[in-house]
């Protein structure tokens, strides 16, 4: 069974590589144009080890392939070369994720309802100053855990699937300090003819009005306290606001389950071993791609 999965993954990546990926990693020197250990083999080793054995670090992936699958990959390079080449191919992983999102056999998608949320991906604690991928990472605050951290946010806009986790439509990264509204505004303005369920961070009257007028979309968020509003008026609407917020939150809750599933399967939130922007991209989108293989197979 494991051999069948490995072969299926390899052939799928080979087809995708020949069709699309090879144009993003062309080599123009004679010595590197045709490496003995191909890019498809490299991608297969990483994704298979993360998916099948739950390996979290690149060093663990290399040790696993070397110990159990070396006869299948006799040209496997040493760890340093393996890791360097993996980082050089970081730009391929978002495209692999996009391909898997369309290739996986998913049923029950409701394209009239979108769910929106974000997940912090932490490179180090907020007590220290981060030194990794500073062109992308900065210091932010996670209100769920009540901690400051250095890293990025993973934003997800997904189609609702009643009774189970939503299916991602858009996935993107932003600096940890960037507000969810600023990060997701451009994506939200591309959506059309649907209801969008989000948290209070996206409760913006201007955005709600534009989506209604130009995109035929309705943005639904839990109620937010209005600055300067009298306590009497708040108490008057408290029961209705509480019921409405509970209804919106119950519909949006499955997207939090999707992030919890990613954390459980591939430990995506912990990026403390990433040492560069390329490594952070590999960690984030490589882990997402490996998690999606649970649906692919």
GUDO-423475 format. One record per residue: residue in one letter; x negated, y negated, z negated of N, C-alpha, C, O, CB in turn. Coordinates in steps of 0.001 Angstrom, whole numbers, padded with zeros to 6 digits, always signed. Glycine has a CB too. Example, Ala and Ser with C-alpha at 12.3 -4.5 7.8 and 13.67 -1.06 7.14 Angstrom:
! GUDO-423475
a-013190+005690-007800-012300+004500-007800-013200+003300-007800-014236+003319-008465-011308+004473-009046 s-012850+002250-007080-013670+001060-007140-012900-000030-007870-013409-001138-008039-014084+000598-005725 
//
This chain:
! GUDO-423475
x-000822+001206+000000+000000+000000+000000-000860-001261+000000-000596-002189+000763+000932-000003-001208 x-001887-001300-000852-002766-002458-000891-003504-002627+000428-003709-003747+000895-003761-002333-002039 x-003905-001505+001029-004600-001581+002312-003685-002142+003394-004119-002936+004228-005119-000199+002724 x-002414-001727+003382-001457-002240+004362-001277-003749+004210-001201-004477+005200-000104-001527+004213 x-001210-004212+002957-001054-005651+002716-002285-006414+003191-002169-007481+003794-000807-005926+001221 x-003453-005865+002919-004688-006522+003337-004754-006629+004854-005122-007674+005391-005909-005763+002806 x-004401-005560+005541-004436-005565+007009-003404-006536+007566-003690-007280+008505-004184-004149+007564 x-002197-006530+006986-001146-007443+007456-001554-008892+007266-001348-009722+008152+000170-007173+006719 x-002134-009200+006110-002575-010571+005849-003679-010976+006812-003670-012090+007335-003060-010716+004402 x-004628-010079+007050-005733-010402+007946-005243-010689+009361-005669-011666+009977-006741-009264+007966 x-004358-009853+009877-003855-010058+011238-003006-011322+011335-003049-012023+012347-003038-008847+011689 x-002233-011617+010283-001440-012846+010305-002349-014070+010328-002090-015016+011071-000501-012905+009089 x-003406-014062+009528-004334-015186+009504-005111-015298+010817-005402-016402+011277-005303-015043+008332 x-005444-014162+011415-006140-014196+012715-005267-014849+013783-005745-015668+014568-006534-012767+013158 x-003993-014484+013808-003075-015078+014782-002915-016576+014547-002921-017366+015491-001709-014389+014716 x-002774-016957+013284-002637-018378+012961-003925-019130+013264-003886-020270+013726-002254-018560+011488 x-005050-018504+013009-006349-019142+013270-006535-019402+014764-006928-020497+015168-007501-018262+012739 x-006252-018394+015572-006422-018556+017021-005437-019574+017600-005735-020242+018590-006247-017209+017725 x-004278-019683+016983-003242-020578+017507-003423-022010+017037-003152-022945+017790-001874-020083+017099 x-003882-022196+015790-003851-023537+015212-005087-023892+014375-005661-024967+014552-002631-023675+014365 x-005493-023016+013482-006485-023395+012481-007874-023655+013053-008618-024476+012516-006575-022329+011446 x-008229-022975+014123-009606-023071+014626-009972-024477+015083-011150-024832+015122-009804-022107+015773 x-008961-025284+015431-009245-026634+015900-009640-027561+014748-010152-028655+014984-008033-027197+016633 x-009407-027135+013520-009741-027966+012362-011059-027575+011715-011473-028195+010735-008641-027884+011341 x-011723-026559+012248-013007-026151+011652-013986-025736+012746-014707-024748+012602-012803-024986+010645 x-014007-026494+013834-014918-026173+014922-016363-026421+014504-016663-027364+013772-014575-026994+016169 x-017249-025554+014986-018683-025694+014721-019388-025960+016046-019127-025298+017050-019265-024415+014019 x-020281-026935+016027-020896-027375+017271-022370-027010+017369-023037-027373+018338-020737-028856+017416 x-022884-026294+016368-024263-025822+016453-024275-024347+016835-023365-023598+016482-025007-026046+015114 x-025303-023942+017549-025366-022580+018063-025446-021556+016938-024838-020489+017024-026559-022425+018990 x-026193-021877+015881-026393-020911+014796-025129-020666+013981-024964-019592+013403-027495-021389+013881 x-024227-021660+013930-023044-021551+013096-021763-021336+013892-020691-021187+013305-022909-022776+012258 x-021857-021318+015193-020652-021229+016019-019932-019895+015849-018706-019830+015943-021008-021435+017480 x-020690-018836+015600-020088-017506+015486-020670-016784+014270-021505-015893+014426-020325-016675+016784 x-020242-017157+013066-020817-016530+011864-020457-015051+011777-019397-014628+012238-020333-017254+010602 x-021361-014270+011177-021115-012836+011046-019900-012561+010153-019106-011661+010427-022358-012134+010478 x-019770-013337+009100-018600-013234+008222-017628-014320+008659-017843-015501+008385-018990-013384+006687 x-016567-013922+009335-015698-014883+010008-014861-015692+009018-014723-015321+007852-014784-014161+010985 x-014307-016806+009504-013419-017624+008687-012168-016853+008285-011670-017014+007171-013033-018893+009436 x-011667-016031+009172-010463-015243+008855-010740-014258+007731-009897-014054+006858-009964-014490+010101 x-011924-013644+007749-012298-012742+006664-012406-013494+005341-011967-013007+004299-013623-012042+006984 x-012992-014679+005395-013149-015495+004192-011780-015858+003595-011561-015702+002394-013948-016777+004515 x-010878-016333+004429-009538-016711+003961-008785-015494+003431-008081-015582+002425-008737-017374+005099 x-008937-014368+004107-008264-013145+003672-008763-012701+002305-007963-012343+001440-008475-012028+004692 x-010064-012721+002102-010633-012305+000815-010091-013163-000319-009674-012642-001353-012168-012386+000851 x-010099-014471-000127-009658-015372-001200-008171-015188-001501-007795-015000-002658-009938-016835-000818 x-007332-015239-000481-005884-015161-000709-005477-013796-001243-004603-013703-002105-005125-015459+000584 x-006100-012739-000741-005736-011391-001187-006109-011178-002649-005324-010607-003407-006422-010334-000311 x-007289-011625-003055-007723-011434-004438-006854-012232-005408-006520-011745-006488-009191-011838-004593 x-006490-013450-005030-005637-014267-005892-004229-013680-005964-003620-013634-007032-005584-015721-005382 x-003722-013235-004822-002363-012687-004788-002270-011313-005441-001413-011090-006296-001877-012599-003358 x-003137-010398-005048-002991-009000-005452-003502-008746-006868-002899-007969-007608-003725-008104-004479 x-004600-009387-007254-005226-009106-008540-005151-010275-009513-005643-010175-010637-006658-008725-008329 x-004538-011389-009094-004400-012530-009988-005719-013174-010369-005836-013722-011465-003691-012112-011219 x-006714-013123-009495-007990-013771-009798-007805-015283-009775-007143-015829-008892-009090-013336-008788 x-008402-015950-010762-008181-017384-010925-009330-018232-010380-009099-019327-009867-007970-017700-012381 x-010563-017736-010486-011729-018505-010081-012367-017879-008846-012219-016684-008591-012748-018592-011229 x-013079-018710-008083-013737-018224-006866-014778-017168-007214-014963-016210-006463-014395-019390-006098 x-015460-017333-008343-016448-016331-008762-015786-014978-009014-016357-013937-008687-017185-016801-010029 x-014583-014988-009597-013853-013744-009829-013414-013118-008512-013441-011897-008355-012637-013996-010726 x-013012-013959-007573-012630-013455-006246-013812-012749-005590-013669-011647-005061-012125-014610-005342 x-014979-013387-005626-016167-012814-004983-016561-011492-005630-016880-010531-004929-017341-013799-005051 x-016542-011432-006956-016898-010198-007658-015924-009071-007323-016329-007921-007149-016924-010436-009173 x-014640-009409-007234-013624-008391-006941-013819-007819-005540-013795-006600-005365-012208-008985-007077 x-014011-008671-004551-014209-008195-003177-015505-007391-003076-015547-006353-002416-014235-009384-002185 x-016555-007873-003728-017841-007174-003678-017752-005792-004315-018394-004855-003840-018920-007999-004378 x-016972-005648-005375-016904-004390-006118-015972-003376-005460-016286-002187-005409-016449-004654-007539 x-014838-003835-004961-013821-002893-004511-013606-002859-002991-013097-001864-002475-012534-003220-005175 x-013984-003926-002258-013678-003990-000835-014900-004294+000020-014771-004751+001155-012623-005028-000590 x-016079-004040-000524-017281-004404+000228-017423-003583+001501-017983-004067+002485-018516-004226-000639 x-016930-002358+001501-017011-001538+002716-016130-002108+003827-016384-001865+005007-016599-000086+002410 x-015108-002855+003459-014239-003495+004448-014838-004809+004942-014558-005245+006059-012849-003744+003855 x-015664-005437+004105-016286-006722+004462-017807-006611+004243-018348-007220+003320-015676-007907+003604 x-018485-005836+005091-019931-005570+004870-020801-006814+005001-021917-006836+004482-020422-004524+005855 x-020317-007849+005684-021103-009069+005865-020779-010132+004815-021111-011304+004995-020867-009634+007252 x-020134-009727+003725-019781-010673+002666-021029-011401+002171-021975-010750+001727-019081-009946+001496 x-021055-012736+002236-022257-013471+001793-022347-013525+000268-021430-013085-000426-022254-014904+002366 x-023434-014057-000243-023580-014255-001672-022600-015319-002152-022001-016048-001362-025024-014649-002022 x-022457-015381-003471-021411-016233-004040-021535-017697-003627-020538-018317-003257-021440-016137-005539 x-022739-018258-003685-022907-019677-003367-022477-019991-001937-021792-020984-001690-024357-020093-003574 x-022885-019140-001002-022498-019349+000388-020991-019144+000565-020348-019875+001319-023279-018398+001311 x-020431-018150-000128-018994-017898-000073-018224-019120-000566-017265-019550+000074-018628-016656-000912 x-018636-019674-001690-017948-020825-002276-018101-022066-001397-017138-022808-001209-018488-021108-003684 x-019293-022299-000860-019509-023470-000008-018658-023408+001254-018074-024412+001661-020984-023586+000367 x-018586-022248+001865-017782-022124+003080-016294-022260+002777-015541-022814+003577-018054-020784+003763 x-015879-021762+001634-014480-021901+001240-014115-023377+001083-013045-023805+001515-014208-021136-000072 x-015007-024151+000464-014754-025585+000310-014753-026301+001655-013989-027247+001850-015798-026212-000610 x-015598-025864+002585-015619-026470+003910-014310-026241+004669-013939-027024+005543-016784-025919+004712 x-013622-025159+004321-012355-024837+004992-011148-025346+004208-010029-024889+004439-012235-023328+005194 x-011359-026288+003281-010261-026733+002425-009090-027296+003215-007939-027160+002800-010757-027771+001455 x-009374-027930+004359-008295-028524+005151-007364-027514+005792-006294-027885+006275-008873-029380+006211 x-007751-026229+005809-006892-025211+006420-005773-024763+005485-004725-024309+005945-007725-024008+006833 x-005986-024886+004186-005008-024325+003246-003650-025015+003276-002635-024323+003195-005555-024395+001858 x-003571-026358+003388-002233-026952+003540-001493-026436+004772-000272-026284+004746-002344-028463+003618 x-002233-026167+005855-001578-025654+007062-001151-024199+006882-000131-023779+007429-002515-025782+008273 x-001923-023432+006122-001508-022053+005819-000241-022058+004986+000659-021248+005210-002627-021290+005078 x-000166-022981+004011+001049-023108+003200+002236-023460+004081+003301-022857+003955+000866-024174+002100 x+002064-024435+004977+003157-024829+005868+003610-023663+006731+004806-023489+006966+002730-025997+006753 x+002654-022860+007208+003007-021697+008030+003775-020661+007228+004762-020108+007714+001752-021063+008622 x+003329-020389+005993+004008-019388+005169+005416-019829+004791+006309-018994+004651+003199-019109+003909 x+005622-021127+004625+006959-021619+004287+007962-021323+005397+009152-021149+005134+006915-023121+004014 x+007482-021265+006637+008372-020938+007749+008379-019450+008071+009347-018944+008637+007970-021719+008978 x+007294-018737+007712+007178-017322+008057+007861-016403+007050+008272-015299+007405+005728-016945+008174 x+007987-016842+005799+008579-015970+004778+010072-015781+005027+010768-016746+005344+008348-016552+003370 x+010575-014556+004890+012017-014285+005113+012839-014720+003907+013019-013942+002970+012259-012775+005395 x+013332-015940+003917+014085-016503+002799+015542-016675+003202+015843-017155+004295+013480-017855+002348 x+016443-016279+002308+017877-016404+002554+018510-017277+001478+017923-017512+000422+018552-015014+002592 x+019717-017751+001766+020491-018501+000785+020082-019939+000624+020384-020543-000405+020401-017844-000513 x+019399-020519+001609+018969-021916+001507+020140-022844+001771+020850-022687+002765+017823-022209+002492 x+020344-023805+000893+021382-024835+001056+020693-026119+001495+020149-026848+000666+022202-025057-000279 x+020714-026400+002805+019995-027570+003308+020754-028866+003104+020326-029916+003584+019695-027397+004764 x+021885-028808+002391+022628-030023+002074+022266-030587+000702+022729-031667+000333+024112-029747+002135 x+021441-029862-000054+021045-030299-001396+019537-030136-001547+018997-029058-001297+021802-029491-002498 x+018859-031206-001956+017419-031178-002208+017158-031467-003682+017834-032291-004298+016675-032204-001307 x+016170-030777-004234+015752-030967-005616+014337-031523-005622+013502-031120-004813+015832-029635-006420 x+014069-032450-006535+012803-033180-006536+012177-033116-007925+012863-033293-008931+013013-034655-006099 x+010863-032860-007972+010146-032878-009247+008648-032934-008968+008218-032825-007820+010506-031629-010115 x+007852-033105-010033+006399-033144-009901+005762-032355-011037+006358-032168-012098+005884-034603-009893 x+004534-031897-010790+003793-031094-011758+002376-031650-011904+001686-031841-010903+003756-029601-011327 x+001931-031913-013142+000536-032360-013314-000445-031216-013126-000231-030114-013630+000339-032980-014700 x-001524-031482-012395-002621-030535-012230-003842-031167-012874-004300-032224-012441-002878-030185-010711 x-004364-030528-013896-005334-031161-014785-006748-030671-014520-007014-029469-014511-004964-030904-016232 x-007657-031629-014304-009070-031299-014161-009800-031372-015502-010790-030670-015708-009730-032238-013154 x-009313-032222-016420-009869-032267-017770-008929-033044-018677-007980-033672-018207-011280-032907-017769 x-009189-033003-019956-008376-033701-020939-008529-035211-020806-009554-035709-020342-008751-033256-022347 x-007494-035923-021221-007554-037374-021185-008503-037967-022198-008798-039160-022138-006204-037934-021398 x-008992-037162-023133-009946-037652-024127-011315-037911-023512-012131-038644-024069-010073-036656-025273 x-011554-037298-022357-012825-037516-021665-012567-038273-020368-011427-038386-019917-013546-036165-021379 x-013628-038785-019782-013498-039438-018489-013809-038431-017393-014882-037827-017385-014431-040671-018388 x-012890-038252-016485-013076-037296-015411-014210-037705-014477-014449-038892-014257-011792-037141-014631 x-014901-036714-013933-016010-036956-013010-015828-036227-011687-016714-036255-010832-017318-036534-013648 x-014682-035573-011514-014451-034726-010336-013426-035381-009417-012370-035824-009870-013970-033310-010758 x-013738-035439-008139-012791-035899-007115-012148-037227-007496-010924-037355-007467-011707-034848-006889 x-012959-038207-007851-012428-039490-008310-011722-040253-007194-010960-041178-007475-013548-040339-008882 x-011957-039888-005934-011228-040516-004842-009767-040081-004816-008946-040691-004131-011889-040189-003516 x-009443-039023-005563-008072-038527-005602-007521-038468-007022-006322-038660-007225-008000-037155-004968 x-008377-038205-008006-007927-038021-009395-008074-039305-010201-008948-040127-009926-008719-036892-010069 x-007223-039466-011182-007383-040492-012198-006643-040067-013456-006191-038927-013556-006869-041860-011692 x-006517-040972-014410-005934-040647-015713-004435-040876-015688-003968-041934-015266-006584-041485-016828 x-003678-039880-016144-002232-039988-016192-001682-039436-017490-002433-039014-018369-001611-039270-015018 x-000357-039445-017600+000309-038994-018817+001384-037981-018454+002194-038216-017557+000920-040189-019595 x+001385-036853-019155+002403-035827-018967+003410-035945-020097+003112-035596-021239+001774-034399-018923 x+004616-036442-019779+005626-036672-020810+006175-035367-021375+006617-035328-022523+006762-037505-020249 x+006152-034299-020578+006680-033018-021053+005810-032463-022176+006321-032013-023201+006764-032005-019895 x+004491-032499-021977+003569-032000-022988+003109-033072-023952+002520-032771-024990+002381-031384-022330 x+003378-034333-023610+002976-035421-024480+001476-035598-024566+000950-035891-025640+003523-035204-025836 x+000767-035424-023441-000692-035542-023449-001158-036396-022272-000494-036465-021238-001354-034145-023396 x-002311-037044-022445-002995-037725-021353-003971-036744-020709-004516-035865-021377-003735-039006-021860 x-004184-036903-019413-005048-035974-018689-005649-036661-017481-005161-037697-017031-004270-034721-018259 x-006719-036070-016958-007297-036483-015684-006908-035444-014633-006990-034239-014875-008861-036637-015785 x-006487-035924-013471-006125-034987-012419-005215-035613-011383-005314-036803-011082-005462-033775-013012 x-004327-034796-010843-003398-035220-009803-002000-034706-010144-001814-033942-011091-003854-034707-008403 x-001032-035140-009357+000327-034621-009456+000675-033891-008164+000361-034354-007068+001343-035764-009738 x+001325-032749-008313+001866-032020-007168+003354-032316-007077+004111-031993-007993+001604-030481-007292 x+003775-032926-005980+005178-033293-005791+005856-032276-004874+005282-031836-003878+005300-034725-005203 x+007065-031921-005225+007810-030910-004478+009218-031414-004200+009941-031793-005122+007854-029571-005252 x+009604-031419-002938+010989-031648-002534+011455-030347-001899+010962-029956-000841+011132-032885-001535 x+012406-029674-002545+012790-028340-002106+014272-028195-001864+015082-028900-002468+012357-027336-003107 x+014632-027273-000973+016031-026943-000713+016586-026099-001863+015912-025200-002366+016176-026191+000637 x+017782-026389-002259+018429-025619-003316+018805-024227-002811+019268-024061-001683+019676-026357-003833 x+018593-023227-003679+019027-021859-003420+019823-021417-004640+019237-021098-005674+017805-020892-003137 x+021130-021393-004538+021964-021111-005721+021567-019812-006414+021444-018764-005780+023436-021042-005322 x+021370-019902-007722+021062-018726-008515+019602-018348-008578+019248-017381-009252+021808-017600-007999 x+018736-019090-007890+017312-018750-007910+016487-020002-007664+017030-021106-007610+016984-017666-006851 x+015173-019838-007515+014283-020986-007346+014486-021650-005988+014805-020974-005010+012825-020554-007503 x+014304-022975-005919+014415-023667-004621+013263-023312-003705+012230-022814-004150+014463-025183-004821 x+013449-023575-002413+012411-023311-001428+011792-024622-000981+012518-025495-000507+012977-022538-000221 x+010465-024803-001112+009832-026103-000817+010045-026546+000624+009953-025757+001565+008341-026034-001105 x+010330-027825+000760+010391-028463+002075+009177-029365+002279+008570-029358+003350+011696-029274+002228 x+008826-030134+001261+007642-030993+001283+006831-030751+000017+007385-030644-001078+008039-032495+001407 x+005501-030665+000181+004571-030582-000935+003459-031597-000686+002914-031668+000415+003996-029128-001099 x+003125-032379-001708+002082-033390-001540+001403-033661-002874+001956-033371-003935+002669-034695-000960 x+000190-034225-002809-000568-034607-003989-000640-036118-004086-000642-036821-003076-001978-034000-003956 x-000700-036610-005323-000911-038030-005573-001766-038168-006824-001828-037233-007623+000446-038790-005730 x-002432-039311-007021-003168-039525-008266-002252-039410-009477-001057-039695-009391-003847-040894-008254 x-002812-038994-010596-001999-038754-011787-001317-040015-012292-000232-039941-012869-002851-038170-012884 x-001941-041179-012082-001381-042423-012607-000258-042980-011738+000491-043845-012192-002470-043455-012742 x-000128-042516-010524+000884-043056-009620+002277-042626-010067+002521-041450-010336+000620-042598-008175 x+003173-043582-010141+004545-043288-010545+005219-042397-009500+004960-042523-008303+005347-044597-010743 x+006084-041499-009965+006755-040567-009050+007525-041302-007961+007567-040845-006819+007703-039655-009825 x+008133-042432-008300+008912-043186-007316+008022-043704-006201+008376-043610-005026+009643-044349-007985 x+006861-044253-006564+005939-044773-005550+005378-043647-004687+005182-043824-003485+004793-045544-006216 x+005118-042489-005299+004530-041370-004556+005523-040730-003597+005147-040326-002496+004008-040322-005520 x+006787-040633-004002+007767-039871-003232+008672-040732-002368+009452-040199-001579+008603-039061-004155 x+008589-042045-002497+009513-042914-001765+009486-042660-000260+010532-042536+000377+009182-044367-002041 x+008266-042583+000306+008151-042417+001756+008760-041096+002216+009396-041042+003269+006683-042492+002182 x+008571-040023+001433+009159-038737+001800+010675-038769+001673+011387-038252+002534+008586-037621+000931 x+011164-039373+000604+012610-039427+000396+013311-040195+001508+014429-039855+001896+012923-040065-000948 x+012656-041223+002014+013269-042024+003074+013302-041297+004412+013916-041783+005361+012526-043331+003229 x+012646-040129+004502+012718-039320+005719+013865-038310+005695+014217-037745+006730+011412-038592+005926 x+014445-038085+004521+015527-037115+004391+016834-037692+004936+017062-038900+004872+015699-036695+002921 x+017684-036825+005469+018956-037269+006030+020076-036300+005643+019858-035098+005495+018857-037392+007565 x+021267-036852+005488+022520-036094+005344+022431-035016+004267+022574-033827+004553+022894-035453+006672 x+022196-035438+003039+022142-034483+001932+022274-035200+000597+022207-036428+000524+020834-033678+001974 x+022460-034420-000447+022421-034925-001812+021058-034603-002403+020546-033498-002224+023564-034315-002676 x+020466-035567-003111+019125-035422-003668+019224-035524-005182+019664-036543-005714+018149-036499-003094 x+018813-034465-005876+018848-034438-007337+017430-034614-007865+016534-033838-007532+019477-033111-007863 x+017233-035637-008689+015906-035953-009211+016023-036350-010676+017120-036415-011230+015237-037086-008386 x+014856-036618-011304+014880-037039-012702+014974-038562-012802+015077-039251-011787+013626-036529-013441 x+014938-039075-014016+015144-040508-014242+014079-041372-013584+014323-042547-013310+015172-040794-015719 x+012895-040805-013323+011815-041593-012732+012202-042160-011368+011650-043176-010947+010561-040742-012599 x+013139-041520-010677+013540-041967-009344+014844-042755-009369+015447-042989-008322+013682-040778-008417 x+015280-043163-010554+016525-043938-010667+016259-045377-010245+015987-046236-011083+017090-043889-012123 x+016338-045633-008953+016073-046957-008389+017267-047367-007527+017606-046685-006560+014746-046961-007549 x+017890-048467-007879+019097-048896-007161+018794-049242-005708+019595-048945-004821+019727-050101-007857 x+017645-049866-005456+017306-050226-004086+017127-048995-003209+017627-048955-002085+016044-051065-004063 x+016418-047994-003713+016227-046753-002958+017559-046046-002754+017836-045539-001667+015234-045822-003683 x+018387-046013-003798+019702-045366-003695+020541-046040-002614+021217-045362-001840+020444-045412-005054 x+020502-047352-002557+021300-048085-001568+020797-047836-000155+021599-047654+000761+021278-049585-001870 x+019466-047823+000040+018913-047581+001374+019217-046173+001863+019544-045977+003034+017410-047810+001372 x+019113-045194+000973+019414-043824+001374+020877-043660+001760+021195-042921+002692+019065-042861+000255 x+021762-044340+001054+023190-044263+001369+023494-044931+002705+024260-044397+003507+024019-044914+000256 x+022898-046096+002947+023237-046878+004133+022582-046346+005402+023209-046324+006461+022837-048312+003928 x+021323-045918+005302+020556-045581+006512+020343-044087+006717+020113-043656+007846+019224-046255+006463 x+020412-043285+005653+020078-041869+005770+021241-040939+005460+021103-039720+005555+018941-041548+004863 x+022376-041499+005094+023540-040697+004707+023177-039715+003585+023611-038563+003583+024094-039928+005931 x+022367-040203+002628+021949-039393+001483+022432-040039+000189+022545-041260+000087+020408-039222+001462 x+022709-039203-000779+023093-039698-002096+022052-039241-003105+021807-038044-003256+024516-039201-002497 x+021437-040200-003798+020417-039918-004798+021086-039830-006163+021690-040795-006631+019303-041006-004789 x+020975-038670-006796+021623-038417-008088+020565-038177-009147+019750-037261-009027+022587-037208-008002 x+020579-039008-010191+019630-038889-011297+020384-039038-012613+021458-039640-012641+018497-039953-011184 x+019839-038497-013706+020453-038760-015011+020524-040258-015283+019690-041022-014796+019666-038057-016131 x+021511-040673-016052+021696-042095-016332+020507-042652-017102+019894-041971-017923+022992-042324-017119 x+020205-043900-016814+019075-044582-017428+019577-045813-018173+020432-046537-017663+018018-044975-016363 x+019060-046055-019367+019481-047215-020140+019145-048505-019392+018055-048653-018841+018815-047208-021528 x+020097-049428-019384+019908-050712-018727+019340-051705-019737+019961-051925-020777+021243-051232-018123 x+018179-052316-019469+017621-053288-020419+018590-054438-020676+019178-054979-019740+016288-053838-019897 x+018753-054803-021922+019617-055914-022283+021088-055562-022431+021892-056419-022797+019482-056971-021279 x+021449-054326-022155+022852-053928-022278+023238-053811-023748+022464-053300-024557+023106-052591-021547 x+024428-054280-024092+024856-054281-025488+025090-052862-025988+025428-051966-025215+026127-055114-025656 x+024905-052672-027292+025102-051364-027899+026553-050933-027803+026842-049745-027666+024654-051378-029353 x+027462-051886-027873+028886-051579-027767+029211-050975-026400+029952-049996-026311+029727-052847-028003 x+028655-051560-025337+028908-051053-023992+028274-049677-023797+028843-048814-023128+028373-052034-022942 x+027080-049475-024392+026431-048169-024286+027259-047100-024980+027434-046004-024448+025021-048217-024884 x+027770-047412-026168+028602-046446-026889+029887-046148-026132+030389-045025-026181+028932-046965-028287 x+030423-047142-025434+031668-046974-024677+031488-045940-023556+032388-045148-023277+032126-048332-024085 x+030311-045964-022922+030059-045056-021791+029248-043819-022170+028894-043023-021301+029338-045800-020696 x+028954-043654-023440+028036-042608-023856+028516-041207-023479+027732-040403-022974+027825-042686-025340 x+029779-040911-023714+030295-039561-023437+030211-039240-021945+029764-038159-021560+031755-039430-023925 x+030647-040194-021103+030615-039967-019657+029187-039853-019152+028889-038998-018318+031340-041094-018921 x+028292-040716-019656+026900-040670-019225+026231-039358-019625+025442-038800-018863+026132-041846-019810 x+026547-038873-020814+025951-037619-021288+026391-036446-020429+025571-035605-020061+026326-037365-022750 x+027684-036380-020105+028194-035292-019267+027605-035353-017860+027223-034330-017292+029724-035347-019195 x+027534-036567-017305+026985-036727-015955+025505-036323-015928+025075-035608-015023+027154-038191-015471 x+024729-036780-016915+023300-036454-016963+023087-034958-017124+022185-034389-016509+022615-037206-018107 x+023913-034316-017949+023784-032874-018144+024088-032125-016850+023425-031134-016541+024720-032396-019266 x+025085-032587-016088+025440-031934-014829+024307-032058-013805+023961-031085-013135+026736-032539-014262 x+023728-033270-013689+022631-033485-012745+021414-032644-013142+020781-032022-012289+022253-034986-012684 x+021091-032627-014434+019925-031881-014909+020084-030380-014700+019113-029690-014390+019684-032171-016381 x+021310-029868-014869+021530-028432-014698+021335-028009-013243+020860-026905-012979+022936-028051-015171 x+021695-028873-012305+021498-028563-010885+020019-028676-010518+019523-027899-009702+022345-029507-009997 x+019309-029643-011117+017902-029873-010795+016960-028904-011499+015812-028757-011079+017524-031280-011153 x+017416-028238-012562+016557-027410-013394+015783-026332-012640+014627-026092-012989+017373-026771-014441 x+016350-025661-011618+015595-024590-010945+014259-025023-010349+013366-024191-010189+016430-024010-009861 x+014100-026305-010016+012810-026713-009451+011730-026690-010528+010552-026515-010216+012910-028123-008823 x+012120-026865-011796+011170-026691-012888+010785-025221-013021+009650-024898-013371+011761-027215-014211 x+011738-024334-012739+011432-022904-012750+010425-022547-011658+009597-021656-011843+012715-022084-012571 x+010496-023237-010528+009535-022998-009449+008123-023328-009910+007192-022565-009653+009895-023829-008205 x+007958-024460-010591+006636-024825-011099+006176-023848-012181+005003-023477-012223+006653-026257-011652 x+007084-023435-013044+006717-022436-014059+006282-021126-013420+005382-020450-013919+007890-022182-015008 x+006920-020776-012323+006558-019560-011590+005148-019685-011009+004375-018728-011044+007581-019281-010463 x+004813-020864-010473+003465-021087-009951+002424-020990-011060+001351-020420-010861+003377-022454-009267 x+002739-021543-012221+001802-021483-013345+001594-020037-013790+000470-019626-014077+002313-022338-014524 x+002674-019276-013846+002587-017883-014292+001826-017021-013294+001009-016188-013686+003984-017309-014510 x+002090-017219-012011+001488-016358-010994+000024-016691-010721-000810-015791-010617+002271-016462-009713 x-000292-017985-010606-001628-018354-010125-002312-019400-010990-003382-019887-010622-001537-018863-008718 x-001724-019763-012138-002350-020718-013064-002749-021996-012333-003887-022452-012445-003586-020087-013739 x-001811-022570-011586-002132-023709-010730-002409-024979-011513-003100-025868-011016-001011-023955-009767 x-001884-025082-012729-002009-026333-013485-003412-026566-014013-003791-027708-014273-001039-026340-014634 x-004185-025509-014177-005523-025622-014738-006562-025680-013618-006902-024660-013019-005815-024443-015686 x-007059-026886-013346-008066-027071-012293-009395-027495-012892-010148-028240-012266-007596-028113-011264 x-009690-027029-014101-010900-027461-014802-012184-026969-014129-013255-027522-014380-010863-026972-016234 x-012098-025943-013281-013290-025413-012618-013558-026075-011278-014587-025811-010655-013151-023926-012424 x-012649-026932-010822-012875-027648-009563-014005-028648-009745-014046-029364-010746-011583-028367-009089 x-014922-028702-008788-016091-029567-008899-016172-030617-007790-017150-031362-007716-017338-028730-008888 x-015156-030683-006931-015159-031656-005840-013744-031804-005326-012845-031053-005704-016124-031228-004696 x-013558-032793-004449-012238-032962-003831-011872-031734-003018-010728-031282-003042-012208-034216-002940 x-012855-031191-002291-012595-029998-001489-012187-028819-002380-011260-028075-002062-013838-029632-000657 x-012898-028667-003498-012555-027585-004411-011176-027751-005013-010480-026764-005249-013574-027494-005505 x-010771-028995-005267-009440-029239-005810-008359-028909-004789-007312-028371-005151-009310-030691-006261 x-008600-029224-003519-007636-028878-002463-007524-027362-002327-006424-026826-002189-008055-029508-001108 x-008669-026670-002366-008650-025207-002299-007869-024640-003484-007036-023748-003325-010095-024638-002279 x-008151-025170-004671-007457-024694-005867-005950-024881-005731-005189-023954-006010-007970-025428-007113 x-005510-026055-005311-004077-026362-005290-003356-025612-004179-002458-024814-004448-003862-027861-005124 x-003739-025862-002942-002999-025274-001823-003376-023814-001599-002572-023047-001068-003251-026071-000549 x-004586-023415-001997-004933-021997-001934-004092-021177-002896-003638-020084-002557-006410-021798-002239 x-003883-021711-004108-003053-021012-005085-001589-020965-004636-000912-019954-004821-003163-021690-006457 x-001108-022059-004048+000276-022061-003548+000441-021023-002442+001425-020284-002421+000670-023468-003024 x-000526-020966-001521-000455-019989-000430-000455-018569-000975+000308-017724-000507-001627-020179+000542 x-001311-018299-001969-001355-016961-002563-000038-016618-003237+000424-015480-003155-002499-016860-003573 x+000574-017597-003905+001863-017344-004549+002954-017056-003522+003818-016209-003752+002264-018537-005415 x+002917-017757-002392+003932-017536-001360+003830-016153-000730+004792-015671-000133+003813-018593-000283 x+002659-015508-000860+002523-014157-000312+003431-013160-001011+003723-012103-000452+001086-013696-000418 x+003885-013469-002219+004847-012598-002902+006137-012528-002098+006801-011492-002093+005132-013104-004340 x+006509-013619-001412+007679-013597-000530+007317-013066+000846+008133-012409+001494+008283-014997-000407 x+006095-013347+001300+005693-012915+002638+005714-011411+002772+006091-010880+003817+004315-013435+002969 x+005304-010711+001705+005265-009235+001746+006572-008616+001284+006700-007392+001260+004124-008711+000882 
//
